Every structure is written in C-alpha cells, then in structure tokens.
C-alpha cells in the first residue's frame, strides 16, 4: 500500500467503479506482464499497470482484480502470487493472499493459479462482463477460457477507470507537486553540469541521479538531444557530444508513487544564448506563458491552442518567418500538440472530447423524450485536472522558407499545470527565462572555476 495515499481513498475509488457498473455485472482488470530484457530470467524493472495502482496501490506482477456486482453486496476479489520462499529469496517478499486481504482491501483473495476456476464460478451468475483484453496475453487467455464457458456481453472497464482518474484528489495533487519539484531540480542540475565535450548520456545520468536520490525514478526514457538531434521529438539520449554554439533540448521527468512529472527545457551548451537562439526562445516562451495564463475551469484545449498559435505566429512573423497562407503553417514548425493529460501515465488517460446528448425529434421514429448521441465537442477543464503545456519549434536545416539564422534550432518548453478553481497552478519551476538560465549556468561555471572541481552538489533536500 502506498504511504502517500490512505487505504480509505483506494476504497473510495473502488466504490466509484462499483457505482458505475450495472447490477449483475463483473469487471476484470489484469496486470501488466513482466518483460524479458535479455536471457531467460533477466526482466526489465517491473512497473505495475496504472489502473491497478489507482485502484489498490498494489505493485506486484501477475495479478488480477475482479469487481463482482452479481450479489446483494459488492465484492472486490484479488488474484495474486502466493507466498513462495524459494521465489522470494530471489525476487523479494510477496503480499500473498493474506496481504491482499489485510493490506489492499480485497474482500477475498486467491492465488493467481486458481483464477480460471473461480472466474468460471463467478461468471455463472453474471449478466454482463467488463473486460478488455490486450494487457497480458497469459492472463487474458485465462479470462477467455472462463468466458468461453459462459458467454456474456462484454464492455470496457478501463474506459470507466479513465474517467475516474482524470480528476485528481488532494493526495494525488500533493504527490504530483512533489514529483514536479524533483523533476525541476533534475533539470536545474543538468543545466549546472552542462559542458561542451560531455555526452548526452552524461546529462541523462545527472537527471536520473537527482530523481533517485530524492526518492523517485524517471517517469519515461529521458530525452537529451544536442543540436539538431532535437528534430526527432522522442530522441533518446545517446553518445552525441555537446558543442558550444549548440542548444540542448531535455525532456525528462520524475515519478513518485507512480505519478509522473513531464518537463522540457532547452538551453545553450555554452551557457549564453546567441542572438538568434534568444529571439526564437523568447517567442516560444511567450506562447507558453500566454497559454498557461489562459487556463481556468471551462476553458478548452482548442481555446488554448488558439492562444498559443496566435502568439507563436505573430512572434515568428516578426522574425521574418513567412507564416500564413502560401508560407509556413504552425504544423510545419511545431508538429505536435500543445499538451496532454498527466497523472499515473505520462500521457494520461481521459477523453479530450465530450459527447453531447440531445433530445430526439418528436417527428422522428425515436420515441419522444429519449435522447440520442450528439456531436463530439471539446472537453472543458475542471479543477483537479493536470496537464502539460509544451509549445516548441523544430526548424529544419533544409527548409529555405525558414530564415537562415534560425535553421537547425530546436526548442521545447514544457511545464505541468494543475487546474484550480481560480486558474492554474504551475507544479514545475525549473529555470526557463533567458536570464534565469544564463545566471544559473554562469554560477555553475564560477563554482567549478573556484573549486577546481568538475561537479556540483545535486542532492537538494525538498520540503515535505
């Protein structure tokens, strides 16, 4: 059980899922599988599926959650790995059946090997099944075997959970603010350790050392892109060397108790922006700040897109870019969206559109008073949502429409934004103005010169 979130909150989340299920139904959610890295028993570090984390805080592999609404009382059932001393010597202590019931809220728990038999019994009194395959082939086969014996209409339980996850609780917001703090410290440390001749891997190591020493892990494979490597949006850190005159784009975040931060910063390797880099950077930053200032309940993604695009287009036009009809489109310089939901997944679940329901026309063949599906529309923001705002420009070396001084420059600036009742709270605070970045990098340079050392302290104690 996570020590960040109370058992009562997990129980309340499960009750909301039960409330969304119809009487007589059964919902089944499988865990992610372990994945081999190499050899026959060397797996990648296991990360529990986000839906299981959300509903239980349970972090072990090879488990299944069942929400049974077929009787007079709701029953939450867990299938988990049983205690096995020989296995636990190698892979650590398991919660086991007793732990699932005592610590993770299961009304009843069974060993995972009995899932097929128990499911067959539960399905005998079920009128509808909420199950989506594709998460875990081995466990999916177990569920399918039981369903084949008792076919029932099937629906997607994860779509229900996605809606529950979209609005964060105060406990979730507290974790995400801390994750944003740690991620920001990592970016600050990477700026401090940026030196020409170092590799992208070196800065990745600095970032992830900061995450680890402050109680987190990387929330995704850290992107460290030197120079034109930034033209690849998800470029992985590699062996390319940092060069004076170039900029480096870092997109990296920390994860605490499963909750991600997602931060991008772009800065000059030398610690000093060139004229062209500064001009372009300030256009991107202005577009980001304008979008953040516009966030409040009721605003939509489309409205933010327009705010950002207007500032970006006007700024680029002022620098001589032929933005508009017959020239460059926004998508030519910024081929990704303005942002995304953030939470237990970096690109978190939850619809970006809402579907309206409209009353049926009395003259139609549909009975009067009923409703039918309307059109999809932009989903308005609500307090408790968390999202990223991340405008950028990625300027080809070969596109002659781009003014020559700016070709090959890649910039992305990204922060994590919490929608509040009155506006926006920015969870991340890594330096991002030209002045802040240059002052920090100059300070780091002076410390190295005075101390005769090639390192700075990067484990910074955070306030709880």
KAGI-V58202 format. One record per helix or strand of 3 or more residues. SS is the DSSP state (2 for helix, 1 for strand). FROM is the first residue (numbers start at 1). LEN is the number of residues. If there is no record, write none. Layout:
BEGIN
ss = [SS SS]
from = [FROM FROM]
len = [LEN LEN]
END
This chain:
BEGIN
ss = [2 1 1 2 1 1 2 2 1 2 1 2 1 2 2 2 1 2 1 1 1 2 2 2 1 1 1 1 2 1 1 1 2]
from = [7 25 36 50 64 75 85 96 108 112 128 137 153 157 170 200 223 227 247 254 263 275 301 330 353 371 386 392 404 410 414 424 434]
len = [14 6 3 7 6 6 7 8 4 12 4 13 3 10 23 14 4 5 6 3 6 19 18 4 7 8 4 3 3 3 6 3 18]
END
